[in-house]
Amino acid sequence: MSQQVVHPMEKFQRQVRSLVEKKILKPTDSLWKISLLYGDEWPYWKNELQEFDFSMQDPVSMLLAVETWEDEE
């Protein structure tokens, strides 16, 4: 039996999806709006998003559209 490790970005994506479902964020909102909700954790997540070539002006829907998160080795 092997356990799959969930990528941190997948967890983040689920949290953001939940915020959209609760109507706290809109799919058309820019990613930078997440910073208002994540406070001190935002620099970490901003860096992670940028490493996956996201811009802070990209809509939240682009983050939610990602199907697989893989780090380059």
PDB file of N, CA, C and O in Angstrom:
ATOM      1  N   MET A   1       0.834  -1.185   0.000  1.00  0.00           N
ATOM      2  CA  MET A   1       0.000   0.000   0.000  1.00  0.00           C
ATOM      3  C   MET A   1       0.879   1.250   0.000  1.00  0.00           C
ATOM      4  O   MET A   1       1.677   1.452   0.916  1.00  0.00           O
ATOM      5  N   SER A   2       0.734   2.080  -1.019  1.00  0.00           N
ATOM      6  CA  SER A   2       1.515   3.315  -1.045  1.00  0.00           C
ATOM      7  C   SER A   2       0.578   4.512  -0.895  1.00  0.00           C
ATOM      8  O   SER A   2      -0.524   4.554  -1.442  1.00  0.00           O
ATOM      9  N   GLN A   3       1.067   5.465  -0.138  1.00  0.00           N
ATOM     10  CA  GLN A   3       0.283   6.678   0.069  1.00  0.00           C
ATOM     11  C   GLN A   3       0.767   7.756  -0.879  1.00  0.00           C
ATOM     12  O   GLN A   3       1.972   7.942  -1.054  1.00  0.00           O
ATOM     13  N   GLN A   4      -0.158   8.459  -1.483  1.00  0.00           N
ATOM     14  CA  GLN A   4       0.215   9.564  -2.345  1.00  0.00           C
ATOM     15  C   GLN A   4       0.329  10.829  -1.517  1.00  0.00           C
ATOM     16  O   GLN A   4      -0.518  11.121  -0.673  1.00  0.00           O
ATOM     17  N   VAL A   5       1.383  11.565  -1.774  1.00  0.00           N
ATOM     18  CA  VAL A   5       1.573  12.834  -1.089  1.00  0.00           C
ATOM     19  C   VAL A   5       0.921  13.924  -1.943  1.00  0.00           C
ATOM     20  O   VAL A   5       1.177  14.016  -3.144  1.00  0.00           O
ATOM     21  N   VAL A   6       0.098  14.727  -1.329  1.00  0.00           N
ATOM     22  CA  VAL A   6      -0.589  15.799  -2.043  1.00  0.00           C
ATOM     23  C   VAL A   6       0.344  17.004  -2.132  1.00  0.00           C
ATOM     24  O   VAL A   6       0.922  17.439  -1.136  1.00  0.00           O
ATOM     25  N   HIS A   7       0.475  17.525  -3.337  1.00  0.00           N
ATOM     26  CA  HIS A   7       1.312  18.707  -3.560  1.00  0.00           C
ATOM     27  C   HIS A   7       0.718  19.892  -2.794  1.00  0.00           C
ATOM     28  O   HIS A   7      -0.502  20.054  -2.771  1.00  0.00           O
ATOM     29  N   PRO A   8       1.560  20.724  -2.168  1.00  0.00           N
ATOM     30  CA  PRO A   8       1.046  21.890  -1.426  1.00  0.00           C
ATOM     31  C   PRO A   8       0.153  22.803  -2.276  1.00  0.00           C
ATOM     32  O   PRO A   8      -0.802  23.391  -1.767  1.00  0.00           O
ATOM     33  N   MET A   9       0.466  22.918  -3.564  1.00  0.00           N
ATOM     34  CA  MET A   9      -0.354  23.769  -4.429  1.00  0.00           C
ATOM     35  C   MET A   9      -1.748  23.178  -4.640  1.00  0.00           C
ATOM     36  O   MET A   9      -2.711  23.911  -4.865  1.00  0.00           O
ATOM     37  N   GLU A  10      -1.849  21.868  -4.568  1.00  0.00           N
ATOM     38  CA  GLU A  10      -3.163  21.232  -4.692  1.00  0.00           C
ATOM     39  C   GLU A  10      -4.029  21.585  -3.478  1.00  0.00           C
ATOM     40  O   GLU A  10      -5.223  21.854  -3.614  1.00  0.00           O
ATOM     41  N   LYS A  11      -3.422  21.581  -2.310  1.00  0.00           N
ATOM     42  CA  LYS A  11      -4.147  21.975  -1.092  1.00  0.00           C
ATOM     43  C   LYS A  11      -4.573  23.444  -1.182  1.00  0.00           C
ATOM     44  O   LYS A  11      -5.707  23.794  -0.854  1.00  0.00           O
ATOM     45  N   PHE A  12      -3.650  24.293  -1.630  1.00  0.00           N
ATOM     46  CA  PHE A  12      -3.944  25.718  -1.797  1.00  0.00           C
ATOM     47  C   PHE A  12      -5.087  25.904  -2.792  1.00  0.00           C
ATOM     48  O   PHE A  12      -5.995  26.703  -2.563  1.00  0.00           O
ATOM     49  N   GLN A  13      -5.034  25.164  -3.893  1.00  0.00           N
ATOM     50  CA  GLN A  13      -6.073  25.241  -4.922  1.00  0.00           C
ATOM     51  C   GLN A  13      -7.432  24.867  -4.324  1.00  0.00           C
ATOM     52  O   GLN A  13      -8.433  25.525  -4.608  1.00  0.00           O
ATOM     53  N   ARG A  14      -7.475  23.832  -3.513  1.00  0.00           N
ATOM     54  CA  ARG A  14      -8.739  23.427  -2.862  1.00  0.00           C
ATOM     55  C   ARG A  14      -9.268  24.533  -1.952  1.00  0.00           C
ATOM     56  O   ARG A  14     -10.468  24.804  -1.919  1.00  0.00           O
ATOM     57  N   GLN A  15      -8.350  25.171  -1.210  1.00  0.00           N
ATOM     58  CA  GLN A  15      -8.769  26.256  -0.316  1.00  0.00           C
ATOM     59  C   GLN A  15      -9.345  27.421  -1.119  1.00  0.00           C
ATOM     60  O   GLN A  15     -10.363  28.001  -0.740  1.00  0.00           O
ATOM     61  N   VAL A  16      -8.693  27.759  -2.223  1.00  0.00           N
ATOM     62  CA  VAL A  16      -9.178  28.856  -3.066  1.00  0.00           C
ATOM     63  C   VAL A  16     -10.513  28.480  -3.705  1.00  0.00           C
ATOM     64  O   VAL A  16     -11.416  29.311  -3.796  1.00  0.00           O
ATOM     65  N   ARG A  17     -10.638  27.233  -4.146  1.00  0.00           N
ATOM     66  CA  ARG A  17     -11.918  26.775  -4.725  1.00  0.00           C
ATOM     67  C   ARG A  17     -13.046  26.922  -3.694  1.00  0.00           C
ATOM     68  O   ARG A  17     -14.159  27.325  -4.033  1.00  0.00           O
ATOM     69  N   SER A  18     -12.750  26.595  -2.460  1.00  0.00           N
ATOM     70  CA  SER A  18     -13.729  26.726  -1.388  1.00  0.00           C
ATOM     71  C   SER A  18     -14.132  28.192  -1.206  1.00  0.00           C
ATOM     72  O   SER A  18     -15.304  28.492  -0.978  1.00  0.00           O
ATOM     73  N   LEU A  19     -13.162  29.098  -1.306  1.00  0.00           N
ATOM     74  CA  LEU A  19     -13.451  30.531  -1.180  1.00  0.00           C
ATOM     75  C   LEU A  19     -14.358  31.000  -2.319  1.00  0.00           C
ATOM     76  O   LEU A  19     -15.222  31.853  -2.115  1.00  0.00           O
ATOM     77  N   VAL A  20     -14.164  30.449  -3.502  1.00  0.00           N
ATOM     78  CA  VAL A  20     -15.015  30.795  -4.647  1.00  0.00           C
ATOM     79  C   VAL A  20     -16.424  30.228  -4.437  1.00  0.00           C
ATOM     80  O   VAL A  20     -17.418  30.911  -4.682  1.00  0.00           O
ATOM     81  N   GLU A  21     -16.497  28.990  -3.987  1.00  0.00           N
ATOM     82  CA  GLU A  21     -17.813  28.375  -3.750  1.00  0.00           C
ATOM     83  C   GLU A  21     -18.607  29.123  -2.683  1.00  0.00           C
ATOM     84  O   GLU A  21     -19.835  29.184  -2.744  1.00  0.00           O
ATOM     85  N   LYS A  22     -17.896  29.695  -1.701  1.00  0.00           N
ATOM     86  CA  LYS A  22     -18.552  30.463  -0.633  1.00  0.00           C
ATOM     87  C   LYS A  22     -18.788  31.916  -1.044  1.00  0.00           C
ATOM     88  O   LYS A  22     -19.274  32.728  -0.257  1.00  0.00           O
ATOM     89  N   LYS A  23     -18.431  32.228  -2.302  1.00  0.00           N
ATOM     90  CA  LYS A  23     -18.617  33.576  -2.871  1.00  0.00           C
ATOM     91  C   LYS A  23     -17.766  34.648  -2.180  1.00  0.00           C
ATOM     92  O   LYS A  23     -18.105  35.831  -2.217  1.00  0.00           O
ATOM     93  N   ILE A  24     -16.666  34.233  -1.553  1.00  0.00           N
ATOM     94  CA  ILE A  24     -15.725  35.179  -0.951  1.00  0.00           C
ATOM     95  C   ILE A  24     -14.816  35.740  -2.042  1.00  0.00           C
ATOM     96  O   ILE A  24     -14.425  36.906  -2.002  1.00  0.00           O
ATOM     97  N   LEU A  25     -14.487  34.892  -3.017  1.00  0.00           N
ATOM     98  CA  LEU A  25     -13.744  35.293  -4.207  1.00  0.00           C
ATOM     99  C   LEU A  25     -14.587  34.955  -5.425  1.00  0.00           C
ATOM    100  O   LEU A  25     -15.437  34.066  -5.379  1.00  0.00           O
ATOM    101  N   LYS A  26     -14.342  35.679  -6.522  1.00  0.00           N
ATOM    102  CA  LYS A  26     -14.991  35.362  -7.798  1.00  0.00           C
ATOM    103  C   LYS A  26     -13.942  34.759  -8.723  1.00  0.00           C
ATOM    104  O   LYS A  26     -12.764  35.100  -8.611  1.00  0.00           O
ATOM    105  N   PRO A  27     -14.331  33.884  -9.622  1.00  0.00           N
ATOM    106  CA  PRO A  27     -13.376  33.311 -10.568  1.00  0.00           C
ATOM    107  C   PRO A  27     -12.662  34.379 -11.406  1.00  0.00           C
ATOM    108  O   PRO A  27     -11.548  34.164 -11.885  1.00  0.00           O
ATOM    109  N   THR A  28     -13.314  35.523 -11.573  1.00  0.00           N
ATOM    110  CA  THR A  28     -12.728  36.605 -12.374  1.00  0.00           C
ATOM    111  C   THR A  28     -11.810  37.518 -11.571  1.00  0.00           C
ATOM    112  O   THR A  28     -11.129  38.366 -12.148  1.00  0.00           O
ATOM    113  N   ASP A  29     -11.781  37.360 -10.249  1.00  0.00           N
ATOM    114  CA  ASP A  29     -10.885  38.175  -9.417  1.00  0.00           C
ATOM    115  C   ASP A  29      -9.432  37.865  -9.755  1.00  0.00           C
ATOM    116  O   ASP A  29      -9.097  36.742 -10.131  1.00  0.00           O
ATOM    117  N   SER A  30      -8.584  38.862  -9.620  1.00  0.00           N
ATOM    118  CA  SER A  30      -7.146  38.657  -9.820  1.00  0.00           C
ATOM    119  C   SER A  30      -6.565  37.898  -8.632  1.00  0.00           C
ATOM    120  O   SER A  30      -7.067  37.986  -7.511  1.00  0.00           O
ATOM    121  N   LEU A  31      -5.494  37.148  -8.902  1.00  0.00           N
ATOM    122  CA  LEU A  31      -4.865  36.353  -7.848  1.00  0.00           C
ATOM    123  C   LEU A  31      -4.400  37.201  -6.669  1.00  0.00           C
ATOM    124  O   LEU A  31      -4.383  36.710  -5.541  1.00  0.00           O
ATOM    125  N   TRP A  32      -4.023  38.456  -6.893  1.00  0.00           N
ATOM    126  CA  TRP A  32      -3.522  39.287  -5.791  1.00  0.00           C
ATOM    127  C   TRP A  32      -4.577  39.476  -4.705  1.00  0.00           C
ATOM    128  O   TRP A  32      -4.228  39.758  -3.559  1.00  0.00           O
ATOM    129  N   LYS A  33      -5.859  39.325  -5.041  1.00  0.00           N
ATOM    130  CA  LYS A  33      -6.908  39.494  -4.026  1.00  0.00           C
ATOM    131  C   LYS A  33      -6.817  38.429  -2.930  1.00  0.00           C
ATOM    132  O   LYS A  33      -7.298  38.633  -1.815  1.00  0.00           O
ATOM    133  N   ILE A  34      -6.197  37.294  -3.257  1.00  0.00           N
ATOM    134  CA  ILE A  34      -6.019  36.247  -2.259  1.00  0.00           C
ATOM    135  C   ILE A  34      -5.143  36.765  -1.122  1.00  0.00           C
ATOM    136  O   ILE A  34      -5.282  36.334   0.023  1.00  0.00           O
ATOM    137  N   SER A  35      -4.251  37.682  -1.438  1.00  0.00           N
ATOM    138  CA  SER A  35      -3.335  38.228  -0.415  1.00  0.00           C
ATOM    139  C   SER A  35      -4.097  38.885   0.732  1.00  0.00           C
ATOM    140  O   SER A  35      -3.636  38.886   1.874  1.00  0.00           O
ATOM    141  N   LEU A  36      -5.258  39.437   0.424  1.00  0.00           N
ATOM    142  CA  LEU A  36      -6.061  40.096   1.462  1.00  0.00           C
ATOM    143  C   LEU A  36      -6.583  39.090   2.487  1.00  0.00           C
ATOM    144  O   LEU A  36      -6.883  39.445   3.627  1.00  0.00           O
ATOM    145  N   LEU A  37      -6.687  37.835   2.061  1.00  0.00           N
ATOM    146  CA  LEU A  37      -7.218  36.786   2.937  1.00  0.00           C
ATOM    147  C   LEU A  37      -6.122  35.973   3.628  1.00  0.00           C
ATOM    148  O   LEU A  37      -6.347  35.401   4.695  1.00  0.00           O
ATOM    149  N   TYR A  38      -4.947  35.925   3.021  1.00  0.00           N
ATOM    150  CA  TYR A  38      -3.895  35.058   3.540  1.00  0.00           C
ATOM    151  C   TYR A  38      -2.858  35.776   4.405  1.00  0.00           C
ATOM    152  O   TYR A  38      -2.036  35.115   5.039  1.00  0.00           O
ATOM    153  N   GLY A  39      -2.874  37.091   4.447  1.00  0.00           N
ATOM    154  CA  GLY A  39      -2.005  37.849   5.346  1.00  0.00           C
ATOM    155  C   GLY A  39      -0.549  37.420   5.318  1.00  0.00           C
ATOM    156  O   GLY A  39       0.102  37.482   4.275  1.00  0.00           O
ATOM    157  N   ASP A  40      -0.033  36.981   6.472  1.00  0.00           N
ATOM    158  CA  ASP A  40       1.383  36.635   6.613  1.00  0.00           C
ATOM    159  C   ASP A  40       1.799  35.439   5.759  1.00  0.00           C
ATOM    160  O   ASP A  40       2.980  35.294   5.445  1.00  0.00           O
ATOM    161  N   GLU A  41       0.862  34.590   5.382  1.00  0.00           N
ATOM    162  CA  GLU A  41       1.186  33.424   4.551  1.00  0.00           C
ATOM    163  C   GLU A  41       1.328  33.792   3.076  1.00  0.00           C
ATOM    164  O   GLU A  41       1.848  33.004   2.286  1.00  0.00           O
ATOM    165  N   TRP A  42       0.865  34.989   2.703  1.00  0.00           N
ATOM    166  CA  TRP A  42       0.828  35.357   1.300  1.00  0.00           C
ATOM    167  C   TRP A  42       2.189  35.338   0.611  1.00  0.00           C
ATOM    168  O   TRP A  42       2.264  34.833  -0.509  1.00  0.00           O
ATOM    169  N   PRO A  43       3.274  35.854   1.201  1.00  0.00           N
ATOM    170  CA  PRO A  43       4.559  35.819   0.478  1.00  0.00           C
ATOM    171  C   PRO A  43       4.950  34.411   0.018  1.00  0.00           C
ATOM    172  O   PRO A  43       5.488  34.242  -1.076  1.00  0.00           O
ATOM    173  N   TYR A  44       4.682  33.414   0.843  1.00  0.00           N
ATOM    174  CA  TYR A  44       4.989  32.032   0.463  1.00  0.00           C
ATOM    175  C   TYR A  44       4.154  31.616  -0.755  1.00  0.00           C
ATOM    176  O   TYR A  44       4.689  31.097  -1.735  1.00  0.00           O
ATOM    177  N   TRP A  45       2.848  31.849  -0.682  1.00  0.00           N
ATOM    178  CA  TRP A  45       1.972  31.421  -1.778  1.00  0.00           C
ATOM    179  C   TRP A  45       2.213  32.235  -3.041  1.00  0.00           C
ATOM    180  O   TRP A  45       2.117  31.699  -4.145  1.00  0.00           O
ATOM    181  N   LYS A  46       2.520  33.501  -2.901  1.00  0.00           N
ATOM    182  CA  LYS A  46       2.838  34.334  -4.069  1.00  0.00           C
ATOM    183  C   LYS A  46       4.057  33.761  -4.782  1.00  0.00           C
ATOM    184  O   LYS A  46       4.064  33.646  -6.007  1.00  0.00           O
ATOM    185  N   ASN A  47       5.085  33.403  -4.020  1.00  0.00           N
ATOM    186  CA  ASN A  47       6.291  32.817  -4.597  1.00  0.00           C
ATOM    187  C   ASN A  47       5.971  31.501  -5.304  1.00  0.00           C
ATOM    188  O   ASN A  47       6.454  31.249  -6.408  1.00  0.00           O
ATOM    189  N   GLU A  48       5.155  30.665  -4.662  1.00  0.00           N
ATOM    190  CA  GLU A  48       4.774  29.391  -5.279  1.00  0.00           C
ATOM    191  C   GLU A  48       4.029  29.624  -6.594  1.00  0.00           C
ATOM    192  O   GLU A  48       4.304  28.954  -7.590  1.00  0.00           O
ATOM    193  N   LEU A  49       3.100  30.560  -6.601  1.00  0.00           N
ATOM    194  CA  LEU A  49       2.346  30.865  -7.820  1.00  0.00           C
ATOM    195  C   LEU A  49       3.275  31.352  -8.925  1.00  0.00           C
ATOM    196  O   LEU A  49       3.145  30.939 -10.077  1.00  0.00           O
ATOM    197  N   GLN A  50       4.214  32.231  -8.575  1.00  0.00           N
ATOM    198  CA  GLN A  50       5.142  32.759  -9.565  1.00  0.00           C
ATOM    199  C   GLN A  50       6.062  31.663 -10.113  1.00  0.00           C
ATOM    200  O   GLN A  50       6.444  31.701 -11.282  1.00  0.00           O
ATOM    201  N   GLU A  51       6.413  30.700  -9.281  1.00  0.00           N
ATOM    202  CA  GLU A  51       7.241  29.591  -9.760  1.00  0.00           C
ATOM    203  C   GLU A  51       6.493  28.737 -10.786  1.00  0.00           C
ATOM    204  O   GLU A  51       7.119  28.059 -11.600  1.00  0.00           O
ATOM    205  N   PHE A  52       5.179  28.767 -10.750  1.00  0.00           N
ATOM    206  CA  PHE A  52       4.363  28.062 -11.737  1.00  0.00           C
ATOM    207  C   PHE A  52       3.916  29.022 -12.850  1.00  0.00           C
ATOM    208  O   PHE A  52       2.954  28.750 -13.567  1.00  0.00           O
ATOM    209  N   ASP A  53       4.626  30.139 -12.980  1.00  0.00           N
ATOM    210  CA  ASP A  53       4.401  31.133 -14.051  1.00  0.00           C
ATOM    211  C   ASP A  53       3.065  31.853 -13.995  1.00  0.00           C
ATOM    212  O   ASP A  53       2.548  32.290 -15.023  1.00  0.00           O
ATOM    213  N   PHE A  54       2.506  31.979 -12.800  1.00  0.00           N
ATOM    214  CA  PHE A  54       1.307  32.798 -12.647  1.00  0.00           C
ATOM    215  C   PHE A  54       1.705  34.247 -12.418  1.00  0.00           C
ATOM    216  O   PHE A  54       2.740  34.532 -11.816  1.00  0.00           O
ATOM    217  N   SER A  55       0.882  35.146 -12.900  1.00  0.00           N
ATOM    218  CA  SER A  55       1.023  36.575 -12.638  1.00  0.00           C
ATOM    219  C   SER A  55      -0.045  36.938 -11.608  1.00  0.00           C
ATOM    220  O   SER A  55      -1.097  36.301 -11.560  1.00  0.00           O
ATOM    221  N   MET A  56       0.210  37.936 -10.799  1.00  0.00           N
ATOM    222  CA  MET A  56      -0.774  38.317  -9.791  1.00  0.00           C
ATOM    223  C   MET A  56      -2.016  38.949 -10.421  1.00  0.00           C
ATOM    224  O   MET A  56      -3.024  39.146  -9.742  1.00  0.00           O
ATOM    225  N   GLN A  57      -1.946  39.271 -11.731  1.00  0.00           N
ATOM    226  CA  GLN A  57      -3.108  39.807 -12.434  1.00  0.00           C
ATOM    227  C   GLN A  57      -3.943  38.705 -13.080  1.00  0.00           C
ATOM    228  O   GLN A  57      -5.044  38.971 -13.563  1.00  0.00           O
ATOM    229  N   ASP A  58      -3.435  37.471 -13.097  1.00  0.00           N
ATOM    230  CA  ASP A  58      -4.196  36.361 -13.660  1.00  0.00           C
ATOM    231  C   ASP A  58      -5.474  36.149 -12.848  1.00  0.00           C
ATOM    232  O   ASP A  58      -5.490  36.376 -11.639  1.00  0.00           O
ATOM    233  N   PRO A  59      -6.540  35.716 -13.515  1.00  0.00           N
ATOM    234  CA  PRO A  59      -7.781  35.455 -12.773  1.00  0.00           C
ATOM    235  C   PRO A  59      -7.670  34.178 -11.931  1.00  0.00           C
ATOM    236  O   PRO A  59      -6.923  33.259 -12.265  1.00  0.00           O
ATOM    237  N   VAL A  60      -8.416  34.146 -10.854  1.00  0.00           N
ATOM    238  CA  VAL A  60      -8.469  32.977  -9.969  1.00  0.00           C
ATOM    239  C   VAL A  60      -8.842  31.732 -10.771  1.00  0.00           C
ATOM    240  O   VAL A  60      -8.377  30.635 -10.460  1.00  0.00           O
ATOM    241  N   SER A  61      -9.667  31.889 -11.789  1.00  0.00           N
ATOM    242  CA  SER A  61     -10.103  30.746 -12.596  1.00  0.00           C
ATOM    243  C   SER A  61      -8.925  30.004 -13.225  1.00  0.00           C
ATOM    244  O   SER A  61      -9.002  28.791 -13.424  1.00  0.00           O
ATOM    245  N   MET A  62      -7.835  30.708 -13.540  1.00  0.00           N
ATOM    246  CA  MET A  62      -6.650  30.041 -14.113  1.00  0.00           C
ATOM    247  C   MET A  62      -6.015  29.097 -13.095  1.00  0.00           C
ATOM    248  O   MET A  62      -5.566  28.007 -13.449  1.00  0.00           O
ATOM    249  N   LEU A  63      -5.979  29.516 -11.839  1.00  0.00           N
ATOM    250  CA  LEU A  63      -5.448  28.657 -10.775  1.00  0.00           C
ATOM    251  C   LEU A  63      -6.333  27.424 -10.612  1.00  0.00           C
ATOM    252  O   LEU A  63      -5.835  26.309 -10.455  1.00  0.00           O
ATOM    253  N   LEU A  64      -7.639  27.631 -10.652  1.00  0.00           N
ATOM    254  CA  LEU A  64      -8.577  26.522 -10.459  1.00  0.00           C
ATOM    255  C   LEU A  64      -8.584  25.547 -11.639  1.00  0.00           C
ATOM    256  O   LEU A  64      -9.013  24.402 -11.495  1.00  0.00           O
ATOM    257  N   ALA A  65      -8.113  25.996 -12.799  1.00  0.00           N
ATOM    258  CA  ALA A  65      -8.127  25.157 -14.004  1.00  0.00           C
ATOM    259  C   ALA A  65      -6.976  24.157 -14.050  1.00  0.00           C
ATOM    260  O   ALA A  65      -7.004  23.228 -14.858  1.00  0.00           O
ATOM    261  N   VAL A  66      -5.972  24.327 -13.206  1.00  0.00           N
ATOM    262  CA  VAL A  66      -4.813  23.429 -13.230  1.00  0.00           C
ATOM    263  C   VAL A  66      -5.244  22.038 -12.773  1.00  0.00           C
ATOM    264  O   VAL A  66      -5.875  21.889 -11.727  1.00  0.00           O
ATOM    265  N   GLU A  67      -4.903  21.032 -13.555  1.00  0.00           N
ATOM    266  CA  GLU A  67      -5.294  19.664 -13.220  1.00  0.00           C
ATOM    267  C   GLU A  67      -4.216  18.908 -12.454  1.00  0.00           C
ATOM    268  O   GLU A  67      -4.527  18.062 -11.616  1.00  0.00           O
ATOM    269  N   THR A  68      -2.949  19.208 -12.739  1.00  0.00           N
ATOM    270  CA  THR A  68      -1.845  18.479 -12.095  1.00  0.00           C
ATOM    271  C   THR A  68      -0.744  19.447 -11.707  1.00  0.00           C
ATOM    272  O   THR A  68      -0.324  20.279 -12.511  1.00  0.00           O
ATOM    273  N   TRP A  69      -0.284  19.336 -10.485  1.00  0.00           N
ATOM    274  CA  TRP A  69       0.816  20.164  -9.977  1.00  0.00           C
ATOM    275  C   TRP A  69       2.066  19.294  -9.886  1.00  0.00           C
ATOM    276  O   TRP A  69       2.109  18.319  -9.136  1.00  0.00           O
ATOM    277  N   GLU A  70       3.072  19.665 -10.657  1.00  0.00           N
ATOM    278  CA  GLU A  70       4.331  18.926 -10.614  1.00  0.00           C
ATOM    279  C   GLU A  70       5.485  19.915 -10.559  1.00  0.00           C
ATOM    280  O   GLU A  70       5.538  20.881 -11.321  1.00  0.00           O
ATOM    281  N   ASP A  71       6.417  19.648  -9.632  1.00  0.00           N
ATOM    282  CA  ASP A  71       7.616  20.465  -9.553  1.00  0.00           C
ATOM    283  C   ASP A  71       8.601  19.997 -10.613  1.00  0.00           C
ATOM    284  O   ASP A  71       8.701  18.805 -10.904  1.00  0.00           O
ATOM    285  N   GLU A  72       9.323  20.946 -11.182  1.00  0.00           N
ATOM    286  CA  GLU A  72      10.385  20.573 -12.117  1.00  0.00           C
ATOM    287  C   GLU A  72      11.576  20.093 -11.314  1.00  0.00           C
ATOM    288  O   GLU A  72      11.884  20.629 -10.249  1.00  0.00           O
ATOM    289  N   GLU A  73      12.232  19.090 -11.830  1.00  0.00           N
ATOM    290  CA  GLU A  73      13.376  18.548 -11.100  1.00  0.00           C
ATOM    291  C   GLU A  73      14.662  18.940 -11.748  1.00  0.00           C
ATOM    292  O   GLU A  73      15.733  18.572 -11.267  1.00  0.00           O
TER     293      GLU A  73
END
